[in-house]
Amino acid sequence: MSIIRSTVGTLAVALTLAMPAIAEVPAVASLAKDESDAAAVIAKFKEKDPGLAKVFAESAGYVVFPTVAKGGFGVGGARGKGYVYQHGRLIGRSTLTQLTVGLQAGGQAYSEVIFLKDAAALENFERGHLKLDAQASAVALTARASADLAYRDGVAIVTMPEGGLMYEASVGGQKLSFHPIAKGA
Protein backbone atom coordinates (compact mmCIF):
# COMPACT_ATOMS: atom_id res chain seq x y z
CA MET A 1 0.00 0.00 0.00
CA SER A 2 2.81 2.43 0.83
CA ILE A 3 4.42 1.74 -2.57
CA ILE A 4 1.16 2.69 -4.31
CA ARG A 5 0.77 5.84 -2.21
CA SER A 6 4.40 6.80 -2.86
CA THR A 7 4.02 6.19 -6.61
CA VAL A 8 0.80 8.20 -6.82
CA GLY A 9 2.37 11.04 -4.82
CA THR A 10 5.46 11.09 -7.04
CA LEU A 11 3.28 11.07 -10.17
CA ALA A 12 1.17 13.96 -8.86
CA VAL A 13 4.27 16.04 -8.09
CA ALA A 14 5.77 15.27 -11.51
CA LEU A 15 2.58 16.28 -13.30
CA THR A 16 2.29 19.47 -11.28
CA LEU A 17 5.89 20.42 -12.05
CA ALA A 18 5.37 19.64 -15.76
CA MET A 19 2.33 21.93 -16.01
CA PRO A 20 4.36 25.12 -16.71
CA ALA A 21 6.03 23.46 -19.71
CA ILE A 22 2.69 22.28 -21.05
CA ALA A 23 1.21 25.77 -20.65
CA GLU A 24 3.89 27.30 -22.89
CA VAL A 25 2.46 25.57 -25.99
CA PRO A 26 1.08 28.40 -28.16
CA ALA A 27 -2.67 28.84 -27.88
CA VAL A 28 -4.75 28.71 -31.03
CA ALA A 29 -7.50 30.91 -29.62
CA SER A 30 -7.49 34.51 -30.75
CA LEU A 31 -7.44 37.51 -28.44
CA ALA A 32 -11.10 38.19 -29.30
CA LYS A 33 -12.08 34.66 -28.17
CA ASP A 34 -10.05 35.11 -24.98
CA GLU A 35 -11.85 38.36 -24.23
CA SER A 36 -15.26 36.80 -24.90
CA ASP A 37 -14.49 33.89 -22.51
CA ALA A 38 -13.46 36.33 -19.79
CA ALA A 39 -16.46 38.59 -20.48
CA ALA A 40 -18.83 35.62 -20.11
CA VAL A 41 -17.34 34.78 -16.70
CA ILE A 42 -17.53 38.41 -15.58
CA ALA A 43 -21.22 38.48 -16.63
CA LYS A 44 -21.91 35.28 -14.62
CA PHE A 45 -20.25 36.76 -11.53
CA LYS A 46 -22.28 39.98 -11.84
CA GLU A 47 -25.49 38.02 -12.46
CA LYS A 48 -24.98 35.92 -9.33
CA ASP A 49 -24.11 38.99 -7.23
CA PRO A 50 -25.08 42.37 -8.76
CA GLY A 51 -22.98 44.09 -6.05
CA LEU A 52 -19.84 42.83 -7.80
CA ALA A 53 -20.45 45.30 -10.65
CA LYS A 54 -19.30 48.06 -8.29
CA VAL A 55 -16.25 46.03 -7.22
CA PHE A 56 -15.24 45.47 -10.86
CA ALA A 57 -15.72 49.20 -11.60
CA GLU A 58 -13.78 50.43 -8.55
CA SER A 59 -10.83 48.00 -8.72
CA ALA A 60 -7.60 49.26 -10.26
CA GLY A 61 -7.40 45.85 -11.92
CA TYR A 62 -8.61 42.29 -11.83
CA VAL A 63 -7.58 38.90 -13.17
CA VAL A 64 -10.24 36.58 -14.59
CA PHE A 65 -9.61 32.83 -14.73
CA PRO A 66 -12.54 31.35 -16.71
CA THR A 67 -11.60 27.79 -15.70
CA VAL A 68 -9.16 26.50 -13.11
CA ALA A 69 -8.77 22.72 -13.08
CA LYS A 70 -7.80 21.20 -9.74
CA GLY A 71 -7.09 17.64 -8.68
CA GLY A 72 -5.25 15.68 -6.08
CA PHE A 73 -4.73 12.57 -4.07
CA GLY A 74 -2.47 13.39 -1.12
CA VAL A 75 -0.56 15.85 -3.28
CA GLY A 76 -2.58 18.12 -5.52
CA GLY A 77 -2.31 20.84 -8.06
CA ALA A 78 -4.36 23.32 -10.02
CA ARG A 79 -3.80 25.23 -13.22
CA GLY A 80 -5.67 27.98 -15.02
CA LYS A 81 -5.20 30.51 -17.80
CA GLY A 82 -6.41 34.02 -17.08
CA TYR A 83 -6.77 37.53 -18.40
CA VAL A 84 -5.58 40.70 -16.68
CA TYR A 85 -7.59 43.92 -16.83
CA GLN A 86 -6.72 47.46 -15.76
CA HIS A 87 -9.78 49.68 -15.33
CA GLY A 88 -11.79 47.34 -17.58
CA ARG A 89 -9.21 47.17 -20.40
CA LEU A 90 -7.39 43.91 -21.21
CA ILE A 91 -3.66 44.44 -20.63
CA GLY A 92 -2.25 40.94 -20.29
CA ARG A 93 -2.51 37.24 -19.64
CA SER A 94 -1.83 35.27 -16.51
CA THR A 95 -1.28 31.69 -15.45
CA LEU A 96 -2.30 30.34 -12.06
CA THR A 97 -0.35 27.37 -10.68
CA GLN A 98 -1.20 25.83 -7.34
CA LEU A 99 0.44 23.04 -5.34
CA THR A 100 -1.15 21.57 -2.21
CA VAL A 101 -0.19 18.85 0.25
CA GLY A 102 -2.47 17.18 2.76
CA LEU A 103 -5.60 15.11 3.03
CA GLN A 104 -7.28 15.50 -0.36
CA ALA A 105 -8.88 13.40 -3.06
CA GLY A 106 -10.86 14.21 -6.19
CA GLY A 107 -11.02 16.85 -8.84
CA GLN A 108 -12.96 19.99 -9.59
CA ALA A 109 -13.17 22.97 -11.89
CA TYR A 110 -13.97 26.53 -10.89
CA SER A 111 -13.81 30.11 -12.13
CA GLU A 112 -11.82 32.68 -10.16
CA VAL A 113 -11.53 36.46 -10.15
CA ILE A 114 -8.71 38.18 -8.29
CA PHE A 115 -9.50 41.83 -7.55
CA LEU A 116 -6.56 44.25 -7.24
CA LYS A 117 -7.84 47.16 -5.18
CA ASP A 118 -5.36 49.88 -6.08
CA ALA A 119 -2.48 50.76 -8.39
CA ALA A 120 0.09 49.39 -5.91
CA ALA A 121 -1.60 45.95 -5.85
CA LEU A 122 -1.80 45.91 -9.67
CA GLU A 123 1.86 46.90 -9.99
CA ASN A 124 2.83 44.21 -7.46
CA PHE A 125 0.95 41.65 -9.56
CA GLU A 126 2.55 42.80 -12.84
CA ARG A 127 6.03 42.50 -11.31
CA GLY A 128 5.33 38.92 -10.29
CA HIS A 129 5.50 39.58 -6.57
CA LEU A 130 2.01 38.32 -5.81
CA LYS A 131 1.99 34.79 -4.40
CA LEU A 132 -1.13 33.67 -2.61
CA ASP A 133 -0.53 31.48 0.40
CA ALA A 134 -2.75 29.64 2.85
CA GLN A 135 -3.66 32.93 4.53
CA ALA A 136 -5.22 34.32 1.34
CA SER A 137 -8.78 33.12 1.49
CA ALA A 138 -11.28 33.15 -1.34
CA VAL A 139 -14.93 34.07 -0.99
CA ALA A 140 -17.29 31.61 -2.69
CA LEU A 141 -19.64 33.38 -5.08
CA THR A 142 -23.08 33.82 -3.53
CA ALA A 143 -25.78 36.43 -3.91
CA ARG A 144 -23.97 38.53 -1.26
CA ALA A 145 -20.30 37.77 -1.96
CA SER A 146 -19.55 41.45 -2.57
CA ALA A 147 -20.73 42.27 0.97
CA ASP A 148 -18.30 39.70 2.43
CA LEU A 149 -15.35 40.69 0.24
CA ALA A 150 -12.27 41.41 2.32
CA TYR A 151 -9.01 42.67 0.82
CA ARG A 152 -5.67 41.41 2.14
CA ASP A 153 -2.69 43.46 0.98
CA GLY A 154 -4.90 45.00 -1.71
CA VAL A 155 -6.07 41.62 -3.04
CA ALA A 156 -9.48 39.89 -2.82
CA ILE A 157 -10.47 36.58 -4.42
CA VAL A 158 -13.90 35.33 -5.46
CA THR A 159 -14.50 31.82 -6.83
CA MET A 160 -17.45 30.13 -8.53
CA PRO A 161 -17.61 26.31 -8.78
CA GLU A 162 -18.16 24.79 -12.22
CA GLY A 163 -18.23 21.10 -11.32
CA GLY A 164 -16.49 18.14 -9.80
CA LEU A 165 -16.08 16.85 -6.30
CA MET A 166 -13.07 17.26 -4.08
CA TYR A 167 -12.49 16.56 -0.41
CA GLU A 168 -9.67 18.67 0.88
CA ALA A 169 -7.89 19.52 4.11
CA SER A 170 -4.57 20.72 2.77
CA VAL A 171 -2.12 23.58 2.71
CA GLY A 172 -0.36 25.09 -0.25
CA GLY A 173 -0.05 28.20 -2.29
CA GLN A 174 -0.75 29.77 -5.66
CA LYS A 175 1.78 31.37 -7.95
CA LEU A 176 0.61 33.78 -10.62
CA SER A 177 2.39 34.99 -13.74
CA PHE A 178 1.81 38.13 -15.82
CA HIS A 179 2.48 38.47 -19.56
CA PRO A 180 1.58 41.86 -21.06
CA ILE A 181 -0.26 41.94 -24.36
CA ALA A 182 1.75 43.68 -27.05
CA LYS A 183 0.38 47.06 -28.10
CA GLY A 184 -1.73 46.78 -31.21
CA ALA A 185 -2.37 43.05 -30.65
Secondary structure, DSSP 8 states (H G I E B T S, - for coil): -HHHHHHHHHHHHHHHHHHHHHHTS---S-HHHHHHHHHHHHHHHHHH-TTHHHHHHHSSEEEEEEEEEEEEEEEEEEEEEEEEEETTEEEEEEEEEEEEEEEEEEEEEEEEEEEE-SHHHHHHHHTT--EE-TT--EEE--TTHHHH---BTTEEEEEEEEEEEEEEEEEEEEEE--EE--TT-
